[in-house]
């Protein structure tokens, strides 16, 4: 029985690996290639977007630091729009013609930030509703900034909790 199972596995395993190799070889991607420059502590993130998928894209998102003054000067080439949502920490690039066509490649998708480069998450949405996720270089807050934001959030949370407890005690 073990020999029969082993014989079947020796036939199945190469087929699985061949299928995995073929799916990787034929896989197409959304490629975001950054060109990052720095001047006076301000970083300019300029991306080349290449839609090497078989689908047209509705939009491309870059997940960046949240906050009013984190990202500014969002620029796009003619025929595109760029928006920064400071509440969600997302820079979105989209086409005026409603899609970023399959096979598209273009430069000039840029913004500025005081945050130094690191790895950020990206996503794109195809017109068929499929989500494509990945990562690229982008602005990442310094660890000291993250620690300060975490400490401030904790202090605010504790003060709100304390105020809530006082109200409960007064009501009883």
Secondary structure by P-SEA (a helix, b strand, c coil): caaaaaaaaaaaaaaaaaaaaaaaaacccbbbbbbccccccbbbbbbbbbccccccccbbbbbccccccccccccccccbbbbbccccbbbbbbbcccccccccccccccccccccccbbbbbcccccbbbbbbccccccccaaaaaaaaaaaaaaaaaaaaaaaaaaaaac
